[in-house]
Amino acid sequence: MNTTAKLGGLGAAIGLLLTEVPEQYALYVALFIIVCAAATALVPPPHTGSRWAVAYQVMTTIGLNIGWAENHFKPGQSGVRVPVADKPAAKAAVSAAGIPVLNRKGQPEAPSK
């Protein structure tokens, strides 16, 4: 399933859920979503195995940090920023050092030839 379909379905689900919130509480729900989004931008992700990892993932989901808005840093992962032109060389150097290169879902990529 492509990202557009996922986001469209998620947007529809969120819209449907928000219609179920009584009008007098809608502002508080919106503020809660905004606070979760701001907190995930300001708070670094916890270490792998931390008791806060699940809470952090829930907070990022509530803050709608998905798709293009998804955080680049996740619990237990690091991000090495290199110019796009150097990406293949950086992947090869990391793989040559015996470090698995992870895909977007956090799973090791299949070795490329």
C-alpha positions as CSV (number, residue, x, y, z in Angstrom):
1,M,0.0,0.0,0.0
2,N,1.5,3.4,-0.9
3,T,2.0,6.3,1.5
4,T,-0.8,8.4,0.0
5,A,-3.4,5.7,0.6
6,K,-2.2,5.2,4.1
7,L,-2.3,8.9,4.9
8,G,-5.6,9.3,3.3
9,G,-7.1,6.5,5.3
10,L,-5.5,7.8,8.5
11,G,-6.8,11.3,7.8
12,A,-10.3,9.9,7.3
13,A,-10.1,7.9,10.5
14,I,-8.9,10.9,12.5
15,G,-11.6,13.1,11.0
16,L,-14.2,10.5,11.9
17,L,-12.9,10.2,15.5
18,L,-12.8,14.0,15.9
19,T,-16.5,14.3,14.9
20,E,-17.2,12.0,17.9
21,V,-15.6,14.5,20.4
22,P,-18.2,16.8,22.0
23,E,-17.8,20.3,20.7
24,Q,-16.9,21.8,24.1
25,Y,-13.8,19.5,24.3
26,A,-12.6,19.8,20.7
27,L,-10.2,22.6,21.6
28,Y,-8.6,20.4,24.3
29,V,-8.2,17.5,21.9
30,A,-6.6,19.7,19.3
31,L,-4.3,21.2,21.9
32,F,-3.3,17.7,23.1
33,I,-2.4,16.7,19.5
34,I,-0.3,19.9,19.1
35,V,1.5,19.4,22.4
36,C,2.3,15.8,21.5
37,A,3.7,17.0,18.1
38,A,5.8,19.8,19.8
39,A,7.1,17.4,22.5
40,T,8.3,14.9,19.9
41,A,10.1,17.7,18.1
42,L,11.8,18.8,21.4
43,V,12.4,15.6,23.3
44,P,15.1,13.2,21.9
45,P,14.0,9.6,21.5
46,P,14.7,7.3,24.4
47,H,17.3,4.5,24.2
48,T,16.4,1.0,23.0
49,G,14.8,-1.0,25.8
50,S,13.9,2.1,27.7
51,R,10.6,2.0,29.5
52,W,9.8,5.3,27.8
53,A,10.1,3.9,24.2
54,V,6.5,2.8,23.9
55,A,5.2,6.0,25.4
56,Y,7.4,8.0,23.0
57,Q,6.0,6.0,20.0
58,V,2.4,6.6,21.2
59,M,3.2,10.4,21.6
60,T,4.6,10.5,18.1
61,T,1.5,8.8,16.7
62,I,-0.9,11.1,18.6
63,G,1.1,14.1,17.4
64,L,0.6,12.8,13.8
65,N,4.3,12.5,13.1
66,I,3.9,10.0,10.2
67,G,4.8,9.9,6.6
68,W,6.9,13.0,5.6
69,A,6.5,14.4,9.1
70,E,8.0,11.3,10.7
71,N,10.9,11.9,13.1
72,H,14.2,11.0,11.6
73,F,15.6,9.8,14.9
74,K,13.9,6.8,16.5
75,P,14.6,4.9,19.7
76,G,17.6,2.6,19.1
77,Q,18.6,4.1,15.8
78,S,20.9,6.9,14.7
79,G,21.0,8.9,11.6
80,V,24.1,9.7,9.7
81,R,23.5,12.7,7.5
82,V,25.5,12.7,4.2
83,P,25.0,14.5,0.9
84,V,22.7,12.6,-1.4
85,A,25.5,12.1,-3.9
86,D,27.6,10.3,-1.2
87,K,24.7,8.1,-0.1
88,P,25.9,4.9,-2.0
89,A,29.4,5.3,-0.7
90,A,28.3,5.9,2.8
91,K,26.1,2.8,2.7
92,A,29.0,0.8,1.3
93,A,31.3,2.1,4.1
94,V,28.9,1.2,6.8
95,S,28.2,-2.2,5.4
96,A,32.0,-2.9,5.0
97,A,32.4,-2.1,8.7
98,G,29.9,-4.9,9.5
99,I,27.1,-2.6,10.6
100,P,23.7,-3.4,9.1
101,V,22.1,-0.6,7.1
102,L,18.4,-0.2,8.1
103,N,15.5,0.5,5.9
104,R,12.7,2.9,6.8
105,K,11.0,0.3,8.9
106,G,14.1,-0.3,11.0
107,Q,14.9,-3.7,9.4
108,P,18.3,-4.5,7.8
109,E,18.4,-3.9,4.1
110,A,19.2,-6.7,1.7
111,P,22.8,-6.4,0.5
112,S,23.0,-4.6,-2.8
113,K,25.3,-5.7,-5.5
